[in-house]
Amino acid sequence: MNMVLFMLILSTTLSAALTALNFWLAQTTPDSEKLSPYECGFDPLGSARLPFSIRFFLVAILFLLFDLEIALLLPLPWATQLQSPISTLTWSSTLILFLVLGLTYEWTQGGLEWAE
């Protein structure tokens, strides 16, 4: 099978699976925080000099980490033209696996929870 066709089928299947998972796991009843005009959890009528929670910075750093790691995957479509595209697929799958393991670790440790 052609490597480009394989990557196209793999990305389409992965996209469809993640979309179906999102519809299956999505919260359908939003709480009062999500319905408020300010989703950050701070009272908009209080003092503007209140310190931010450290959790806010932790989630921001995690977002930047996982968002910037995607930049390592950007050359992947062009890498299928190399002499050994299987090694490219192996390395990119390894990177995605490490990202998923890191996200799972943070999730299980409670790093993504706002309330304690």
Jmol script that loads the backbone (N, CA, C; Angstrom):
load data "model"
ATOM      1  N   MET A   1       0.843  -1.174   0.000  1.00  0.00           N
ATOM      2  CA  MET A   1       0.000   0.000   0.000  1.00  0.00           C
ATOM      3  C   MET A   1       0.888   1.236   0.000  1.00  0.00           C
ATOM      4  N   ASN A   2       0.485   2.218  -0.727  1.00  0.00           N
ATOM      5  CA  ASN A   2       1.234   3.458  -0.802  1.00  0.00           C
ATOM      6  C   ASN A   2       1.229   4.137   0.566  1.00  0.00           C
ATOM      7  N   MET A   3       2.351   4.709   0.975  1.00  0.00           N
ATOM      8  CA  MET A   3       2.468   5.322   2.292  1.00  0.00           C
ATOM      9  C   MET A   3       1.564   6.542   2.429  1.00  0.00           C
ATOM     10  N   VAL A   4       1.412   7.316   1.384  1.00  0.00           N
ATOM     11  CA  VAL A   4       0.543   8.491   1.445  1.00  0.00           C
ATOM     12  C   VAL A   4      -0.903   8.056   1.650  1.00  0.00           C
ATOM     13  N   LEU A   5      -1.325   7.009   0.960  1.00  0.00           N
ATOM     14  CA  LEU A   5      -2.685   6.488   1.134  1.00  0.00           C
ATOM     15  C   LEU A   5      -2.861   5.938   2.547  1.00  0.00           C
ATOM     16  N   PHE A   6      -1.845   5.258   3.062  1.00  0.00           N
ATOM     17  CA  PHE A   6      -1.902   4.744   4.430  1.00  0.00           C
ATOM     18  C   PHE A   6      -2.039   5.876   5.439  1.00  0.00           C
ATOM     19  N   MET A   7      -1.260   6.932   5.289  1.00  0.00           N
ATOM     20  CA  MET A   7      -1.339   8.072   6.205  1.00  0.00           C
ATOM     21  C   MET A   7      -2.691   8.765   6.094  1.00  0.00           C
ATOM     22  N   LEU A   8      -3.238   8.855   4.899  1.00  0.00           N
ATOM     23  CA  LEU A   8      -4.552   9.474   4.713  1.00  0.00           C
ATOM     24  C   LEU A   8      -5.637   8.652   5.406  1.00  0.00           C
ATOM     25  N   ILE A   9      -5.591   7.345   5.249  1.00  0.00           N
ATOM     26  CA  ILE A   9      -6.574   6.478   5.899  1.00  0.00           C
ATOM     27  C   ILE A   9      -6.405   6.520   7.408  1.00  0.00           C
ATOM     28  N   LEU A  10      -5.166   6.516   7.883  1.00  0.00           N
ATOM     29  CA  LEU A  10      -4.902   6.562   9.316  1.00  0.00           C
ATOM     30  C   LEU A  10      -5.399   7.872   9.936  1.00  0.00           C
ATOM     31  N   SER A  11      -5.125   8.989   9.282  1.00  0.00           N
ATOM     32  CA  SER A  11      -5.560  10.274   9.830  1.00  0.00           C
ATOM     33  C   SER A  11      -7.074  10.425   9.771  1.00  0.00           C
ATOM     34  N   THR A  12      -7.710   9.927   8.725  1.00  0.00           N
ATOM     35  CA  THR A  12      -9.173   9.981   8.644  1.00  0.00           C
ATOM     36  C   THR A  12      -9.812   9.117   9.719  1.00  0.00           C
ATOM     37  N   THR A  13      -9.284   7.924   9.926  1.00  0.00           N
ATOM     38  CA  THR A  13      -9.815   7.031  10.951  1.00  0.00           C
ATOM     39  C   THR A  13      -9.620   7.617  12.341  1.00  0.00           C
ATOM     40  N   LEU A  14      -8.444   8.163  12.600  1.00  0.00           N
ATOM     41  CA  LEU A  14      -8.171   8.764  13.898  1.00  0.00           C
ATOM     42  C   LEU A  14      -9.059   9.979  14.149  1.00  0.00           C
ATOM     43  N   SER A  15      -9.266  10.799  13.123  1.00  0.00           N
ATOM     44  CA  SER A  15     -10.135  11.969  13.266  1.00  0.00           C
ATOM     45  C   SER A  15     -11.575  11.557  13.535  1.00  0.00           C
ATOM     46  N   ALA A  16     -12.054  10.562  12.825  1.00  0.00           N
ATOM     47  CA  ALA A  16     -13.427  10.101  13.046  1.00  0.00           C
ATOM     48  C   ALA A  16     -13.587   9.492  14.434  1.00  0.00           C
ATOM     49  N   ALA A  17     -12.590   8.741  14.884  1.00  0.00           N
ATOM     50  CA  ALA A  17     -12.665   8.130  16.217  1.00  0.00           C
ATOM     51  C   ALA A  17     -12.647   9.187  17.311  1.00  0.00           C
ATOM     52  N   LEU A  18     -11.799  10.196  17.177  1.00  0.00           N
ATOM     53  CA  LEU A  18     -11.740  11.243  18.185  1.00  0.00           C
ATOM     54  C   LEU A  18     -12.997  12.101  18.188  1.00  0.00           C
ATOM     55  N   THR A  19     -13.572  12.347  17.030  1.00  0.00           N
ATOM     56  CA  THR A  19     -14.823  13.096  16.965  1.00  0.00           C
ATOM     57  C   THR A  19     -15.957  12.319  17.615  1.00  0.00           C
ATOM     58  N   ALA A  20     -16.040  11.021  17.338  1.00  0.00           N
ATOM     59  CA  ALA A  20     -17.069  10.190  17.971  1.00  0.00           C
ATOM     60  C   ALA A  20     -16.862  10.126  19.476  1.00  0.00           C
ATOM     61  N   LEU A  21     -15.620  10.045  19.931  1.00  0.00           N
ATOM     62  CA  LEU A  21     -15.326  10.025  21.356  1.00  0.00           C
ATOM     63  C   LEU A  21     -15.726  11.339  22.014  1.00  0.00           C
ATOM     64  N   ASN A  22     -15.526  12.440  21.316  1.00  0.00           N
ATOM     65  CA  ASN A  22     -15.911  13.741  21.844  1.00  0.00           C
ATOM     66  C   ASN A  22     -17.429  13.831  22.003  1.00  0.00           C
ATOM     67  N   PHE A  23     -18.170  13.374  21.027  1.00  0.00           N
ATOM     68  CA  PHE A  23     -19.625  13.400  21.143  1.00  0.00           C
ATOM     69  C   PHE A  23     -20.114  12.464  22.240  1.00  0.00           C
ATOM     70  N   TRP A  24     -19.398  11.372  22.453  1.00  0.00           N
ATOM     71  CA  TRP A  24     -19.810  10.396  23.450  1.00  0.00           C
ATOM     72  C   TRP A  24     -19.510  10.868  24.872  1.00  0.00           C
ATOM     73  N   LEU A  25     -18.354  11.519  25.071  1.00  0.00           N
ATOM     74  CA  LEU A  25     -17.935  11.928  26.406  1.00  0.00           C
ATOM     75  C   LEU A  25     -18.286  13.368  26.773  1.00  0.00           C
ATOM     76  N   ALA A  26     -18.824  14.120  25.844  1.00  0.00           N
ATOM     77  CA  ALA A  26     -19.065  15.547  26.091  1.00  0.00           C
ATOM     78  C   ALA A  26     -20.130  15.743  27.162  1.00  0.00           C
ATOM     79  N   GLN A  27     -19.930  16.788  27.954  1.00  0.00           N
ATOM     80  CA  GLN A  27     -20.899  17.132  28.987  1.00  0.00           C
ATOM     81  C   GLN A  27     -22.052  17.884  28.324  1.00  0.00           C
ATOM     82  N   THR A  28     -23.253  17.367  28.463  1.00  0.00           N
ATOM     83  CA  THR A  28     -24.397  17.968  27.771  1.00  0.00           C
ATOM     84  C   THR A  28     -25.154  18.957  28.634  1.00  0.00           C
ATOM     85  N   THR A  29     -24.940  18.951  29.938  1.00  0.00           N
ATOM     86  CA  THR A  29     -25.616  19.901  30.819  1.00  0.00           C
ATOM     87  C   THR A  29     -24.577  20.840  31.415  1.00  0.00           C
ATOM     88  N   PRO A  30     -24.438  22.042  30.860  1.00  0.00           N
ATOM     89  CA  PRO A  30     -23.432  22.966  31.381  1.00  0.00           C
ATOM     90  C   PRO A  30     -23.812  23.469  32.772  1.00  0.00           C
ATOM     91  N   ASP A  31     -22.819  23.708  33.600  1.00  0.00           N
ATOM     92  CA  ASP A  31     -23.072  24.208  34.939  1.00  0.00           C
ATOM     93  C   ASP A  31     -23.151  25.729  34.946  1.00  0.00           C
ATOM     94  N   SER A  32     -23.363  26.299  36.117  1.00  0.00           N
ATOM     95  CA  SER A  32     -23.534  27.751  36.212  1.00  0.00           C
ATOM     96  C   SER A  32     -22.259  28.508  35.839  1.00  0.00           C
ATOM     97  N   GLU A  33     -21.091  27.906  36.070  1.00  0.00           N
ATOM     98  CA  GLU A  33     -19.844  28.573  35.699  1.00  0.00           C
ATOM     99  C   GLU A  33     -19.729  28.758  34.190  1.00  0.00           C
ATOM    100  N   LYS A  34     -20.124  27.729  33.437  1.00  0.00           N
ATOM    101  CA  LYS A  34     -20.038  27.826  31.981  1.00  0.00           C
ATOM    102  C   LYS A  34     -21.082  28.776  31.407  1.00  0.00           C
ATOM    103  N   LEU A  35     -22.191  28.947  32.113  1.00  0.00           N
ATOM    104  CA  LEU A  35     -23.230  29.842  31.620  1.00  0.00           C
ATOM    105  C   LEU A  35     -22.982  31.295  32.008  1.00  0.00           C
ATOM    106  N   SER A  36     -22.026  31.528  32.898  1.00  0.00           N
ATOM    107  CA  SER A  36     -21.724  32.897  33.300  1.00  0.00           C
ATOM    108  C   SER A  36     -20.915  33.595  32.211  1.00  0.00           C
ATOM    109  N   PRO A  37     -20.987  34.921  32.137  1.00  0.00           N
ATOM    110  CA  PRO A  37     -20.239  35.622  31.089  1.00  0.00           C
ATOM    111  C   PRO A  37     -18.726  35.544  31.263  1.00  0.00           C
ATOM    112  N   TYR A  38     -18.255  35.322  32.484  1.00  0.00           N
ATOM    113  CA  TYR A  38     -16.829  35.208  32.744  1.00  0.00           C
ATOM    114  C   TYR A  38     -16.546  33.771  33.165  1.00  0.00           C
ATOM    115  N   GLU A  39     -15.934  33.006  32.272  1.00  0.00           N
ATOM    116  CA  GLU A  39     -15.707  31.595  32.533  1.00  0.00           C
ATOM    117  C   GLU A  39     -14.492  31.323  33.404  1.00  0.00           C
ATOM    118  N   CYS A  40     -13.745  32.335  33.742  1.00  0.00           N
ATOM    119  CA  CYS A  40     -12.497  32.112  34.467  1.00  0.00           C
ATOM    120  C   CYS A  40     -12.714  31.759  35.930  1.00  0.00           C
ATOM    121  N   GLY A  41     -13.912  31.965  36.466  1.00  0.00           N
ATOM    122  CA  GLY A  41     -14.185  31.615  37.844  1.00  0.00           C
ATOM    123  C   GLY A  41     -13.990  32.753  38.816  1.00  0.00           C
ATOM    124  N   PHE A  42     -13.592  33.923  38.342  1.00  0.00           N
ATOM    125  CA  PHE A  42     -13.415  35.071  39.215  1.00  0.00           C
ATOM    126  C   PHE A  42     -14.666  35.934  39.190  1.00  0.00           C
ATOM    127  N   ASP A  43     -14.934  36.573  40.308  1.00  0.00           N
ATOM    128  CA  ASP A  43     -16.077  37.478  40.390  1.00  0.00           C
ATOM    129  C   ASP A  43     -15.731  38.771  39.655  1.00  0.00           C
ATOM    130  N   PRO A  44     -16.486  39.145  38.612  1.00  0.00           N
ATOM    131  CA  PRO A  44     -16.126  40.336  37.840  1.00  0.00           C
ATOM    132  C   PRO A  44     -16.406  41.642  38.587  1.00  0.00           C
ATOM    133  N   LEU A  45     -17.146  41.584  39.685  1.00  0.00           N
ATOM    134  CA  LEU A  45     -17.477  42.806  40.406  1.00  0.00           C
ATOM    135  C   LEU A  45     -16.564  43.037  41.606  1.00  0.00           C
ATOM    136  N   GLY A  46     -15.684  42.085  41.898  1.00  0.00           N
ATOM    137  CA  GLY A  46     -14.779  42.203  43.042  1.00  0.00           C
ATOM    138  C   GLY A  46     -13.559  43.041  42.704  1.00  0.00           C
ATOM    139  N   SER A  47     -12.574  42.960  43.557  1.00  0.00           N
ATOM    140  CA  SER A  47     -11.331  43.701  43.370  1.00  0.00           C
ATOM    141  C   SER A  47     -10.531  43.113  42.206  1.00  0.00           C
ATOM    142  N   ALA A  48      -9.900  43.980  41.460  1.00  0.00           N
ATOM    143  CA  ALA A  48      -9.091  43.534  40.323  1.00  0.00           C
ATOM    144  C   ALA A  48      -7.682  43.125  40.747  1.00  0.00           C
ATOM    145  N   ARG A  49      -7.351  43.297  42.004  1.00  0.00           N
ATOM    146  CA  ARG A  49      -6.008  43.014  42.494  1.00  0.00           C
ATOM    147  C   ARG A  49      -5.900  41.677  43.217  1.00  0.00           C
ATOM    148  N   LEU A  50      -6.874  40.795  43.064  1.00  0.00           N
ATOM    149  CA  LEU A  50      -6.799  39.492  43.699  1.00  0.00           C
ATOM    150  C   LEU A  50      -5.764  38.635  42.980  1.00  0.00           C
ATOM    151  N   PRO A  51      -4.972  37.866  43.711  1.00  0.00           N
ATOM    152  CA  PRO A  51      -3.955  37.029  43.059  1.00  0.00           C
ATOM    153  C   PRO A  51      -4.592  35.853  42.327  1.00  0.00           C
ATOM    154  N   PHE A  52      -3.952  35.435  41.263  1.00  0.00           N
ATOM    155  CA  PHE A  52      -4.401  34.268  40.524  1.00  0.00           C
ATOM    156  C   PHE A  52      -4.033  33.004  41.286  1.00  0.00           C
ATOM    157  N   SER A  53      -4.818  31.983  41.062  1.00  0.00           N
ATOM    158  CA  SER A  53      -4.509  30.687  41.647  1.00  0.00           C
ATOM    159  C   SER A  53      -3.339  30.072  40.881  1.00  0.00           C
ATOM    160  N   ILE A  54      -2.532  29.290  41.586  1.00  0.00           N
ATOM    161  CA  ILE A  54      -1.404  28.612  40.940  1.00  0.00           C
ATOM    162  C   ILE A  54      -1.906  27.586  39.934  1.00  0.00           C
ATOM    163  N   ARG A  55      -3.124  27.095  40.120  1.00  0.00           N
ATOM    164  CA  ARG A  55      -3.718  26.133  39.184  1.00  0.00           C
ATOM    165  C   ARG A  55      -3.886  26.760  37.804  1.00  0.00           C
ATOM    166  N   PHE A  56      -4.206  28.052  37.773  1.00  0.00           N
ATOM    167  CA  PHE A  56      -4.350  28.748  36.495  1.00  0.00           C
ATOM    168  C   PHE A  56      -3.042  28.693  35.715  1.00  0.00           C
ATOM    169  N   PHE A  57      -1.939  28.964  36.370  1.00  0.00           N
ATOM    170  CA  PHE A  57      -0.645  28.945  35.700  1.00  0.00           C
ATOM    171  C   PHE A  57      -0.247  27.530  35.292  1.00  0.00           C
ATOM    172  N   LEU A  58      -0.582  26.536  36.112  1.00  0.00           N
ATOM    173  CA  LEU A  58      -0.278  25.150  35.789  1.00  0.00           C
ATOM    174  C   LEU A  58      -1.010  24.706  34.526  1.00  0.00           C
ATOM    175  N   VAL A  59      -2.284  25.034  34.432  1.00  0.00           N
ATOM    176  CA  VAL A  59      -3.050  24.664  33.242  1.00  0.00           C
ATOM    177  C   VAL A  59      -2.530  25.422  32.024  1.00  0.00           C
ATOM    178  N   ALA A  60      -2.146  26.681  32.198  1.00  0.00           N
ATOM    179  CA  ALA A  60      -1.598  27.460  31.080  1.00  0.00           C
ATOM    180  C   ALA A  60      -0.283  26.863  30.585  1.00  0.00           C
ATOM    181  N   ILE A  61       0.577  26.448  31.497  1.00  0.00           N
ATOM    182  CA  ILE A  61       1.850  25.843  31.101  1.00  0.00           C
ATOM    183  C   ILE A  61       1.623  24.499  30.419  1.00  0.00           C
ATOM    184  N   LEU A  62       0.684  23.716  30.938  1.00  0.00           N
ATOM    185  CA  LEU A  62       0.370  22.436  30.297  1.00  0.00           C
ATOM    186  C   LEU A  62      -0.182  22.648  28.897  1.00  0.00           C
ATOM    187  N   PHE A  63      -1.024  23.670  28.738  1.00  0.00           N
ATOM    188  CA  PHE A  63      -1.548  23.966  27.405  1.00  0.00           C
ATOM    189  C   PHE A  63      -0.415  24.321  26.453  1.00  0.00           C
ATOM    190  N   LEU A  64       0.491  25.182  26.882  1.00  0.00           N
ATOM    191  CA  LEU A  64       1.606  25.556  26.016  1.00  0.00           C
ATOM    192  C   LEU A  64       2.482  24.357  25.688  1.00  0.00           C
ATOM    193  N   LEU A  65       2.718  23.500  26.669  1.00  0.00           N
ATOM    194  CA  LEU A  65       3.549  22.322  26.443  1.00  0.00           C
ATOM    195  C   LEU A  65       2.934  21.418  25.384  1.00  0.00           C
ATOM    196  N   PHE A  66       1.662  21.069  25.554  1.00  0.00           N
ATOM    197  CA  PHE A  66       1.038  20.151  24.609  1.00  0.00           C
ATOM    198  C   PHE A  66       0.761  20.826  23.268  1.00  0.00           C
ATOM    199  N   ASP A  67       0.546  22.127  23.271  1.00  0.00           N
ATOM    200  CA  ASP A  67       0.302  22.831  22.018  1.00  0.00           C
ATOM    201  C   ASP A  67       1.588  22.968  21.210  1.00  0.00           C
ATOM    202  N   LEU A  68       2.684  23.257  21.858  1.00  0.00           N
ATOM    203  CA  LEU A  68       3.944  23.427  21.141  1.00  0.00           C
ATOM    204  C   LEU A  68       4.549  22.101  20.701  1.00  0.00           C
ATOM    205  N   GLU A  69       4.214  21.024  21.388  1.00  0.00           N
ATOM    206  CA  GLU A  69       4.715  19.715  20.966  1.00  0.00           C
ATOM    207  C   GLU A  69       4.119  19.306  19.617  1.00  0.00           C
ATOM    208  N   ILE A  70       2.968  19.828  19.297  1.00  0.00           N
ATOM    209  CA  ILE A  70       2.349  19.526  18.008  1.00  0.00           C
ATOM    210  C   ILE A  70       3.209  20.079  16.865  1.00  0.00           C
ATOM    211  N   ALA A  71       3.970  21.115  17.137  1.00  0.00           N
ATOM    212  CA  ALA A  71       4.850  21.676  16.106  1.00  0.00           C
ATOM    213  C   ALA A  71       5.898  20.664  15.650  1.00  0.00           C
ATOM    214  N   LEU A  72       6.220  19.695  16.514  1.00  0.00           N
ATOM    215  CA  LEU A  72       7.152  18.652  16.103  1.00  0.00           C
ATOM    216  C   LEU A  72       6.544  17.707  15.077  1.00  0.00           C
ATOM    217  N   LEU A  73       5.217  17.666  15.008  1.00  0.00           N
ATOM    218  CA  LEU A  73       4.542  16.775  14.067  1.00  0.00           C
ATOM    219  C   LEU A  73       4.241  17.444  12.729  1.00  0.00           C
ATOM    220  N   LEU A  74       4.484  18.741  12.605  1.00  0.00           N
ATOM    221  CA  LEU A  74       4.165  19.440  11.360  1.00  0.00           C
ATOM    222  C   LEU A  74       4.926  18.929  10.141  1.00  0.00           C
ATOM    223  N   PRO A  75       6.189  18.531  10.239  1.00  0.00           N
ATOM    224  CA  PRO A  75       6.879  18.018   9.038  1.00  0.00           C
ATOM    225  C   PRO A  75       6.462  16.610   8.639  1.00  0.00           C
ATOM    226  N   LEU A  76       5.548  15.997   9.346  1.00  0.00           N
ATOM    227  CA  LEU A  76       5.185  14.607   9.084  1.00  0.00           C
ATOM    228  C   LEU A  76       4.650  14.355   7.673  1.00  0.00           C
ATOM    229  N   PRO A  77       3.768  15.193   7.114  1.00  0.00           N
ATOM    230  CA  PRO A  77       3.314  14.898   5.740  1.00  0.00           C
ATOM    231  C   PRO A  77       4.438  14.912   4.705  1.00  0.00           C
ATOM    232  N   TRP A  78       5.430  15.760   4.897  1.00  0.00           N
ATOM    233  CA  TRP A  78       6.542  15.801   3.948  1.00  0.00           C
ATOM    234  C   TRP A  78       7.526  14.663   4.189  1.00  0.00           C
ATOM    235  N   ALA A  79       7.525  14.131   5.392  1.00  0.00           N
ATOM    236  CA  ALA A  79       8.463  13.063   5.722  1.00  0.00           C
ATOM    237  C   ALA A  79       8.073  11.732   5.092  1.00  0.00           C
ATOM    238  N   THR A  80       6.867  11.629   4.561  1.00  0.00           N
ATOM    239  CA  THR A  80       6.479  10.388   3.894  1.00  0.00           C
ATOM    240  C   THR A  80       7.235  10.202   2.583  1.00  0.00           C
ATOM    241  N   GLN A  81       7.893  11.235   2.111  1.00  0.00           N
ATOM    242  CA  GLN A  81       8.669  11.150   0.874  1.00  0.00           C
ATOM    243  C   GLN A  81      10.101  10.681   1.117  1.00  0.00           C
ATOM    244  N   LEU A  82      10.466  10.457   2.375  1.00  0.00           N
ATOM    245  CA  LEU A  82      11.823  10.014   2.698  1.00  0.00           C
ATOM    246  C   LEU A  82      12.027   8.561   2.284  1.00  0.00           C
ATOM    247  N   GLN A  83      13.267   8.088   2.441  1.00  0.00           N
ATOM    248  CA  GLN A  83      13.584   6.730   2.034  1.00  0.00           C
ATOM    249  C   GLN A  83      12.994   5.691   2.983  1.00  0.00           C
ATOM    250  N   SER A  84      12.820   6.050   4.248  1.00  0.00           N
ATOM    251  CA  SER A  84      12.235   5.097   5.201  1.00  0.00           C
ATOM    252  C   SER A  84      11.073   5.763   5.942  1.00  0.00           C
ATOM    253  N   PRO A  85       9.895   5.808   5.338  1.00  0.00           N
ATOM    254  CA  PRO A  85       8.754   6.462   5.997  1.00  0.00           C
ATOM    255  C   PRO A  85       8.242   5.686   7.206  1.00  0.00           C
ATOM    256  N   ILE A  86       8.580   4.412   7.309  1.00  0.00           N
ATOM    257  CA  ILE A  86       8.149   3.626   8.463  1.00  0.00           C
ATOM    258  C   ILE A  86       8.809   4.144   9.739  1.00  0.00           C
ATOM    259  N   SER A  87      10.078   4.528   9.650  1.00  0.00           N
ATOM    260  CA  SER A  87      10.746   5.070  10.836  1.00  0.00           C
ATOM    261  C   SER A  87      10.145   6.420  11.228  1.00  0.00           C
ATOM    262  N   THR A  88       9.736   7.215  10.236  1.00  0.00           N
ATOM    263  CA  THR A  88       9.069   8.482  10.534  1.00  0.00           C
ATOM    264  C   THR A  88       7.759   8.239  11.255  1.00  0.00           C
ATOM    265  N   LEU A  89       6.996   7.271  10.789  1.00  0.00           N
ATOM    266  CA  LEU A  89       5.728   6.930  11.435  1.00  0.00           C
ATOM    267  C   LEU A  89       5.971   6.401  12.846  1.00  0.00           C
ATOM    268  N   THR A  90       7.039   5.632  13.029  1.00  0.00           N
ATOM    269  CA  THR A  90       7.369   5.100  14.353  1.00  0.00           C
ATOM    270  C   THR A  90       7.720   6.216  15.321  1.00  0.00           C
ATOM    271  N   TRP A  91       8.552   7.161  14.889  1.00  0.00           N
ATOM    272  CA  TRP A  91       8.950   8.262  15.762  1.00  0.00           C
ATOM    273  C   TRP A  91       7.772   9.177  16.094  1.00  0.00           C
ATOM    274  N   SER A  92       6.928   9.448  15.111  1.00  0.00           N
ATOM    275  CA  SER A  92       5.778  10.307  15.386  1.00  0.00           C
ATOM    276  C   SER A  92       4.776   9.603  16.298  1.00  0.00           C
ATOM    277  N   SER A  93       4.599   8.304  16.124  1.00  0.00           N
ATOM    278  CA  SER A  93       3.712   7.553  17.023  1.00  0.00           C
ATOM    279  C   SER A  93       4.278   7.513  18.435  1.00  0.00           C
ATOM    280  N   THR A  94       5.599   7.415  18.556  1.00  0.00           N
ATOM    281  CA  THR A  94       6.237   7.444  19.862  1.00  0.00           C
ATOM    282  C   THR A  94       6.030   8.796  20.538  1.00  0.00           C
ATOM    283  N   LEU A  95       6.154   9.878  19.779  1.00  0.00           N
ATOM    284  CA  LEU A  95       5.930  11.215  20.331  1.00  0.00           C
ATOM    285  C   LEU A  95       4.489  11.373  20.803  1.00  0.00           C
ATOM    286  N   ILE A  96       3.545  10.917  20.006  1.00  0.00           N
ATOM    287  CA  ILE A  96       2.133  11.005  20.398  1.00  0.00           C
ATOM    288  C   ILE A  96       1.874  10.141  21.624  1.00  0.00           C
ATOM    289  N   LEU A  97       2.490   8.983  21.699  1.00  0.00           N
ATOM    290  CA  LEU A  97       2.326   8.119  22.861  1.00  0.00           C
ATOM    291  C   LEU A  97       2.861   8.794  24.122  1.00  0.00           C
ATOM    292  N   PHE A  98       4.029   9.443  24.029  1.00  0.00           N
ATOM    293  CA  PHE A  98       4.573  10.166  25.180  1.00  0.00           C
ATOM    294  C   PHE A  98       3.652  11.304  25.611  1.00  0.00           C
ATOM    295  N   LEU A  99       3.073  12.015  24.642  1.00  0.00           N
ATOM    296  CA  LEU A  99       2.146  13.090  24.977  1.00  0.00           C
ATOM    297  C   LEU A  99       0.901  12.551  25.669  1.00  0.00           C
ATOM    298  N   VAL A 100       0.376  11.434  25.183  1.00  0.00           N
ATOM    299  CA  VAL A 100      -0.809  10.839  25.802  1.00  0.00           C
ATOM    300  C   VAL A 100      -0.485  10.330  27.203  1.00  0.00           C
ATOM    301  N   LEU A 101       0.685   9.725  27.379  1.00  0.00           N
ATOM    302  CA  LEU A 101       1.086   9.264  28.707  1.00  0.00           C
ATOM    303  C   LEU A 101       1.268  10.431  29.678  1.00  0.00           C
ATOM    304  N   GLY A 102       1.841  11.525  29.203  1.00  0.00           N
ATOM    305  CA  GLY A 102       1.998  12.712  30.043  1.00  0.00           C
ATOM    306  C   GLY A 102       0.668  13.317  30.433  1.00  0.00           C
ATOM    307  N   LEU A 103      -0.253  13.377  29.488  1.00  0.00           N
ATOM    308  CA  LEU A 103      -1.587  13.902  29.782  1.00  0.00           C
ATOM    309  C   LEU A 103      -2.321  12.995  30.757  1.00  0.00           C
ATOM    310  N   THR A 104      -2.191  11.693  30.585  1.00  0.00           N
ATOM    311  CA  THR A 104      -2.830  10.744  31.501  1.00  0.00           C
ATOM    312  C   THR A 104      -2.248  10.878  32.904  1.00  0.00           C
ATOM    313  N   TYR A 105      -0.945  11.042  32.993  1.00  0.00           N
ATOM    314  CA  TYR A 105      -0.313  11.219  34.296  1.00  0.00           C
ATOM    315  C   TYR A 105      -0.819  12.478  34.993  1.00  0.00           C
ATOM    316  N   GLU A 106      -0.864  13.594  34.266  1.00  0.00           N
ATOM    317  CA  GLU A 106      -1.361  14.839  34.854  1.00  0.00           C
ATOM    318  C   GLU A 106      -2.824  14.710  35.262  1.00  0.00           C
ATOM    319  N   TRP A 107      -3.593  14.000  34.477  1.00  0.00           N
ATOM    320  CA  TRP A 107      -5.010  13.819  34.771  1.00  0.00           C
ATOM    321  C   TRP A 107      -5.195  12.991  36.045  1.00  0.00           C
ATOM    322  N   THR A 108      -4.438  11.890  36.151  1.00  0.00           N
ATOM    323  CA  THR A 108      -4.576  11.038  37.327  1.00  0.00           C
ATOM    324  C   THR A 108      -4.014  11.687  38.594  1.00  0.00           C
ATOM    325  N   GLN A 109      -3.025  12.564  38.465  1.00  0.00           N
ATOM    326  CA  GLN A 109      -2.471  13.255  39.618  1.00  0.00           C
ATOM    327  C   GLN A 109      -3.323  14.435  40.060  1.00  0.00           C
ATOM    328  N   GLY A 110      -4.358  14.769  39.268  1.00  0.00           N
ATOM    329  CA  GLY A 110      -5.240  15.880  39.625  1.00  0.00           C
ATOM    330  C   GLY A 110      -4.703  17.231  39.203  1.00  0.00           C
ATOM    331  N   GLY A 111      -3.784  17.257  38.289  1.00  0.00           N
ATOM    332  CA  GLY A 111      -3.214  18.531  37.841  1.00  0.00           C
ATOM    333  C   GLY A 111      -4.159  19.357  37.007  1.00  0.00           C
ATOM    334  N   LEU A 112      -5.215  18.761  36.508  1.00  0.00           N
ATOM    335  CA  LEU A 112      -6.175  19.493  35.672  1.00  0.00           C
ATOM    336  C   LEU A 112      -7.454  19.834  36.426  1.00  0.00           C
ATOM    337  N   GLU A 113      -7.506  19.533  37.728  1.00  0.00           N
ATOM    338  CA  GLU A 113      -8.695  19.819  38.526  1.00  0.00           C
ATOM    339  C   GLU A 113      -8.594  21.217  39.130  1.00  0.00           C
ATOM    340  N   TRP A 114      -9.674  21.965  39.075  1.00  0.00           N
ATOM    341  CA  TRP A 114      -9.689  23.308  39.657  1.00  0.00           C
ATOM    342  C   TRP A 114      -9.995  23.261  41.144  1.00  0.00           C
ATOM    343  N   ALA A 115     -10.934  22.426  41.537  1.00  0.00           N
ATOM    344  CA  ALA A 115     -11.319  22.351  42.957  1.00  0.00           C
ATOM    345  C   ALA A 115     -10.555  21.217  43.636  1.00  0.00           C
ATOM    346  N   GLU A 116     -10.224  21.416  44.881  1.00  0.00           N
ATOM    347  CA  GLU A 116      -9.485  20.399  45.632  1.00  0.00           C
ATOM    348  C   GLU A 116     -10.409  19.681  46.580  1.00  0.00           C
TER     349      GLU A 116
END
end "model"
wireframe off; spacefill off
backbone 0.3
color backbone group
